Amino acid sequence: MRALISVSDKTGIVDFARSLHALGVQLLSTGGTAKLLAEQGLPVTEVAEVTGFPEMLDGRVKTLHPKVHGGLLARRDLPEHMAALKTHGIATIDILVVNLYPFEATVAKPGCTLADAIENIDIGGPAMVRSAAKNWRDVAVLTDASQYAGVLDELKAGALSLKTRFALSVAAFNRISNYDAAISDYLSSIEFDEAAEVPQRTAYPAQSNGRFVKLQDLRYGENPHQSAAFYRDLYPAPGSLVTAKQLQGKELSYNNIADADAAWECVKSFDVPACVIVKHANPCGVAIGNGPLQAYQKAFQTDPTSAFGGIIALNRPLDGAAAEAISKQFVEVLMAPGYSPEALAVFKAKANVRVLQIDLPPGGPTAWDKGLNMSDVKRVGSGLLIQSADNHVLQRADLKVATTLQPTPQQIDDLMFAWAVAKFVKSNAIVFCKDGMTMGVGAGQMSRLDSARIASIKAGHAKLSLQGTAVASDAFFPFRDGLDVVVDAGATCVIQPGGSMRDQEVIDAANERGVVMVFSGVRHFRH
């Protein structure tokens, strides 16, 4: 048995090669890998000795030779293939270990030149991987160090199973696909300028190559007659939903995942203890508090009716007291960065509740920006809409007071909180808040007036007074009527983007009604 080893990332390769040698496997290798193995006392034959040709063109040509590809591609079950190998003095290669030039890491470096990027496009490696992966019944192909241990275990037990060989082949073709996609993304994003050593790149390449890994098949999609599966980015961001560990509960459904993402993205926007309750993709209760219990109690108070069967997210580890309170309502999914033993014990008695743990990103709860999506993608008929994600975070210094009446510090706090929530409510969005708690949420209406009225109605159903509340509108008020509705309901301060041709009419109305209005300068449509 012979193994050809040619790796750029040499993590674990010496120990793996040593184990292969101990199993009687003959080692072939190239360049730097061969030198490393020889320095470690392993008997290794350089590929150049097999092919009869030295490495050429600064290493660009090493393995592109019939004595390599013939040894990889020959089918052992076809006599004519084996006869051809014998005629031309070609020996079979039974194991291929290859990882590719670090193209992705190279182009990710600031200041990467086009020349550096091109030199890190691997040619011989992908060609060998494809040859071995095509001939998977006879050749085991390893493209990642994480595969070494499992392969060794099977070899020591006797032989690699066909199931393992096929899995290795699939992983190899996936790696080549991802590698080629990364090259395509980079090259098609370049605005070529012969004089520029470091090329300018557009955010939207001429060809978009999505790369996602399936996490699980789902029972069905948005409705029972639809099929579905759940995928993650090839390189998921820390602190994102796809990194969650399910600690207990039923299998997540399509709608569970969609709503859980809405809740998690919203709760990540707060750097103090917060709770978000989501129902049908919209927050129905959001609050901050001195800890998980108070945050939950305030969020639940906003709309207890809608919270039934909702998704709950907290941005702090859940303790026993908060768990006891949450367990009194019907909840579909519960998410937090961690759980105390007492909290887990509470939900152990509720086996159907889906309990997810999403670890904090490096840096703790104030580092959520490391878990933000860089882009949003929406499928349309035979196409995609791709945009940069709405990661804008409003700063207090950005606020522009448009009215004669100036806001108090408490009103500024309430307006900032209301604005943070409105960003995650479907348009048209109107959100009433007070003292770090949502008091009424109007979402997804065709008319901003209707959203305002619905928010008021829901507050009434929850027996919450809107007197002295702050209101956020995700887009500008095109007429004064929307402002009149929220002021009639009890609001004393309003935050909106501004930018309407009738801004002055709305400002005059705010001055007339004796309320504060501030402009954020940015809108948050969410469709």
TAJO-V486790 format. One record per residue. N is the residue number from 0. PSI is psi in whole degrees, 0 to 359 (NA if undefined). Layout:
n:N psi:PSI
n:N psi:PSI
This chain:
n:0 psi:137
n:1 psi:143
n:2 psi:132
n:3 psi:122
n:4 psi:123
n:5 psi:98
n:6 psi:142
n:7 psi:311
n:8 psi:112
n:9 psi:16
n:10 psi:120
n:11 psi:1
n:12 psi:327
n:13 psi:313
n:14 psi:321
n:15 psi:314
n:16 psi:321
n:17 psi:320
n:18 psi:320
n:19 psi:316
n:20 psi:319
n:21 psi:334
n:22 psi:5
n:23 psi:17
n:24 psi:129
n:25 psi:136
n:26 psi:127
n:27 psi:151
n:28 psi:174
n:29 psi:153
n:30 psi:241
n:31 psi:326
n:32 psi:316
n:33 psi:318
n:34 psi:316
n:35 psi:315
n:36 psi:320
n:37 psi:320
n:38 psi:334
n:39 psi:9
n:40 psi:15
n:41 psi:138
n:42 psi:117
n:43 psi:139
n:44 psi:127
n:45 psi:144
n:46 psi:327
n:47 psi:327
n:48 psi:328
n:49 psi:316
n:50 psi:336
n:51 psi:9
n:52 psi:138
n:53 psi:163
n:54 psi:137
n:55 psi:162
n:56 psi:51
n:57 psi:36
n:58 psi:0
n:59 psi:330
n:60 psi:112
n:61 psi:313
n:62 psi:3
n:63 psi:80
n:64 psi:145
n:65 psi:330
n:66 psi:343
n:67 psi:304
n:68 psi:330
n:69 psi:317
n:70 psi:333
n:71 psi:323
n:72 psi:343
n:73 psi:130
n:74 psi:123
n:75 psi:341
n:76 psi:358
n:77 psi:111
n:78 psi:323
n:79 psi:326
n:80 psi:315
n:81 psi:326
n:82 psi:320
n:83 psi:320
n:84 psi:317
n:85 psi:318
n:86 psi:322
n:87 psi:9
n:88 psi:40
n:89 psi:128
n:90 psi:148
n:91 psi:153
n:92 psi:123
n:93 psi:337
n:94 psi:132
n:95 psi:128
n:96 psi:110
n:97 psi:130
n:98 psi:153
n:99 psi:164
n:100 psi:143
n:101 psi:66
n:102 psi:311
n:103 psi:315
n:104 psi:325
n:105 psi:310
n:106 psi:344
n:107 psi:345
n:108 psi:135
n:109 psi:138
n:110 psi:11
n:111 psi:128
n:112 psi:160
n:113 psi:322
n:114 psi:317
n:115 psi:318
n:116 psi:314
n:117 psi:317
n:118 psi:340
n:119 psi:17
n:120 psi:113
n:121 psi:135
n:122 psi:303
n:123 psi:324
n:124 psi:305
n:125 psi:325
n:126 psi:316
n:127 psi:318
n:128 psi:317
n:129 psi:319
n:130 psi:313
n:131 psi:319
n:132 psi:325
n:133 psi:323
n:134 psi:42
n:135 psi:334
n:136 psi:333
n:137 psi:342
n:138 psi:130
n:139 psi:126
n:140 psi:124
n:141 psi:127
n:142 psi:5
n:143 psi:143
n:144 psi:336
n:145 psi:346
n:146 psi:346
n:147 psi:311
n:148 psi:314
n:149 psi:319
n:150 psi:317
n:151 psi:319
n:152 psi:317
n:153 psi:319
n:154 psi:320
n:155 psi:331
n:156 psi:350
n:157 psi:303
n:158 psi:158
n:159 psi:135
n:160 psi:158
n:161 psi:326
n:162 psi:317
n:163 psi:317
n:164 psi:318
n:165 psi:318
n:166 psi:320
n:167 psi:322
n:168 psi:315
n:169 psi:315
n:170 psi:323
n:171 psi:314
n:172 psi:324
n:173 psi:319
n:174 psi:316
n:175 psi:319
n:176 psi:314
n:177 psi:322
n:178 psi:312
n:179 psi:323
n:180 psi:321
n:181 psi:320
n:182 psi:315
n:183 psi:315
n:184 psi:315
n:185 psi:306
n:186 psi:322
n:187 psi:359
n:188 psi:354
n:189 psi:133
n:190 psi:99
n:191 psi:130
n:192 psi:111
n:193 psi:332
n:194 psi:349
n:195 psi:118
n:196 psi:317
n:197 psi:112
n:198 psi:149
n:199 psi:140
n:200 psi:139
n:201 psi:151
n:202 psi:341
n:203 psi:98
n:204 psi:162
n:205 psi:333
n:206 psi:128
n:207 psi:127
n:208 psi:93
n:209 psi:140
n:210 psi:110
n:211 psi:149
n:212 psi:130
n:213 psi:129
n:214 psi:319
n:215 psi:153
n:216 psi:145
n:217 psi:156
n:218 psi:319
n:219 psi:179
n:220 psi:218
n:221 psi:328
n:222 psi:157
n:223 psi:336
n:224 psi:1
n:225 psi:141
n:226 psi:161
n:227 psi:160
n:228 psi:161
n:229 psi:126
n:230 psi:157
n:231 psi:160
n:232 psi:152
n:233 psi:320
n:234 psi:85
n:235 psi:148
n:236 psi:144
n:237 psi:147
n:238 psi:15
n:239 psi:163
n:240 psi:323
n:241 psi:347
n:242 psi:3
n:243 psi:146
n:244 psi:123
n:245 psi:117
n:246 psi:334
n:247 psi:172
n:248 psi:173
n:249 psi:167
n:250 psi:139
n:251 psi:139
n:252 psi:170
n:253 psi:311
n:254 psi:325
n:255 psi:313
n:256 psi:316
n:257 psi:315
n:258 psi:323
n:259 psi:321
n:260 psi:318
n:261 psi:317
n:262 psi:317
n:263 psi:318
n:264 psi:323
n:265 psi:313
n:266 psi:334
n:267 psi:343
n:268 psi:355
n:269 psi:138
n:270 psi:12
n:271 psi:164
n:272 psi:129
n:273 psi:157
n:274 psi:138
n:275 psi:130
n:276 psi:126
n:277 psi:140
n:278 psi:125
n:279 psi:50
n:280 psi:356
n:281 psi:140
n:282 psi:126
n:283 psi:354
n:284 psi:127
n:285 psi:136
n:286 psi:156
n:287 psi:157
n:288 psi:188
n:289 psi:357
n:290 psi:179
n:291 psi:321
n:292 psi:309
n:293 psi:319
n:294 psi:316
n:295 psi:313
n:296 psi:319
n:297 psi:318
n:298 psi:317
n:299 psi:326
n:300 psi:334
n:301 psi:314
n:302 psi:75
n:303 psi:329
n:304 psi:310
n:305 psi:332
n:306 psi:341
n:307 psi:122
n:308 psi:22
n:309 psi:183
n:310 psi:128
n:311 psi:130
n:312 psi:136
n:313 psi:146
n:314 psi:14
n:315 psi:154
n:316 psi:142
n:317 psi:130
n:318 psi:177
n:319 psi:320
n:320 psi:315
n:321 psi:322
n:322 psi:318
n:323 psi:317
n:324 psi:315
n:325 psi:324
n:326 psi:345
n:327 psi:347
n:328 psi:163
n:329 psi:117
n:330 psi:138
n:331 psi:311
n:332 psi:137
n:333 psi:130
n:334 psi:139
n:335 psi:163
n:336 psi:345
n:337 psi:170
n:338 psi:137
n:339 psi:159
n:340 psi:324
n:341 psi:320
n:342 psi:316
n:343 psi:323
n:344 psi:323
n:345 psi:315
n:346 psi:350
n:347 psi:329
n:348 psi:349
n:349 psi:77
n:350 psi:336
n:351 psi:342
n:352 psi:127
n:353 psi:111
n:354 psi:118
n:355 psi:138
n:356 psi:125
n:357 psi:110
n:358 psi:143
n:359 psi:145
n:360 psi:164
n:361 psi:132
n:362 psi:350
n:363 psi:194
n:364 psi:346
n:365 psi:8
n:366 psi:31
n:367 psi:338
n:368 psi:337
n:369 psi:349
n:370 psi:17
n:371 psi:146
n:372 psi:145
n:373 psi:338
n:374 psi:157
n:375 psi:141
n:376 psi:132
n:377 psi:130
n:378 psi:131
n:379 psi:174
n:380 psi:113
n:381 psi:29
n:382 psi:182
n:383 psi:146
n:384 psi:124
n:385 psi:131
n:386 psi:161
n:387 psi:144
n:388 psi:153
n:389 psi:79
n:390 psi:12
n:391 psi:130
n:392 psi:118
n:393 psi:134
n:394 psi:151
n:395 psi:327
n:396 psi:343
n:397 psi:342
n:398 psi:139
n:399 psi:115
n:400 psi:122
n:401 psi:346
n:402 psi:168
n:403 psi:317
n:404 psi:131
n:405 psi:147
n:406 psi:148
n:407 psi:164
n:408 psi:321
n:409 psi:320
n:410 psi:321
n:411 psi:316
n:412 psi:314
n:413 psi:321
n:414 psi:319
n:415 psi:319
n:416 psi:314
n:417 psi:320
n:418 psi:320
n:419 psi:325
n:420 psi:316
n:421 psi:330
n:422 psi:332
n:423 psi:11
n:424 psi:137
n:425 psi:140
n:426 psi:149
n:427 psi:137
n:428 psi:131
n:429 psi:126
n:430 psi:121
n:431 psi:133
n:432 psi:157
n:433 psi:136
n:434 psi:45
n:435 psi:34
n:436 psi:138
n:437 psi:136
n:438 psi:337
n:439 psi:134
n:440 psi:123
n:441 psi:123
n:442 psi:146
n:443 psi:24
n:444 psi:152
n:445 psi:334
n:446 psi:134
n:447 psi:329
n:448 psi:316
n:449 psi:321
n:450 psi:318
n:451 psi:317
n:452 psi:318
n:453 psi:318
n:454 psi:319
n:455 psi:318
n:456 psi:317
n:457 psi:323
n:458 psi:320
n:459 psi:318
n:460 psi:325
n:461 psi:4
n:462 psi:41
n:463 psi:133
n:464 psi:134
n:465 psi:7
n:466 psi:129
n:467 psi:19
n:468 psi:163
n:469 psi:144
n:470 psi:136
n:471 psi:135
n:472 psi:127
n:473 psi:341
n:474 psi:172
n:475 psi:159
n:476 psi:117
n:477 psi:337
n:478 psi:170
n:479 psi:344
n:480 psi:322
n:481 psi:319
n:482 psi:318
n:483 psi:321
n:484 psi:314
n:485 psi:327
n:486 psi:320
n:487 psi:328
n:488 psi:342
n:489 psi:357
n:490 psi:142
n:491 psi:353
n:492 psi:148
n:493 psi:140
n:494 psi:133
n:495 psi:162
n:496 psi:326
n:497 psi:176
n:498 psi:1
n:499 psi:151
n:500 psi:345
n:501 psi:25
n:502 psi:317
n:503 psi:323
n:504 psi:319
n:505 psi:321
n:506 psi:316
n:507 psi:321
n:508 psi:320
n:509 psi:318
n:510 psi:320
n:511 psi:320
n:512 psi:354
n:513 psi:38
n:514 psi:160
n:515 psi:138
n:516 psi:130
n:517 psi:148
n:518 psi:137
n:519 psi:335
n:520 psi:2
n:521 psi:143
n:522 psi:165
n:523 psi:58
n:524 psi:139
n:525 psi:104
n:526 psi:NA
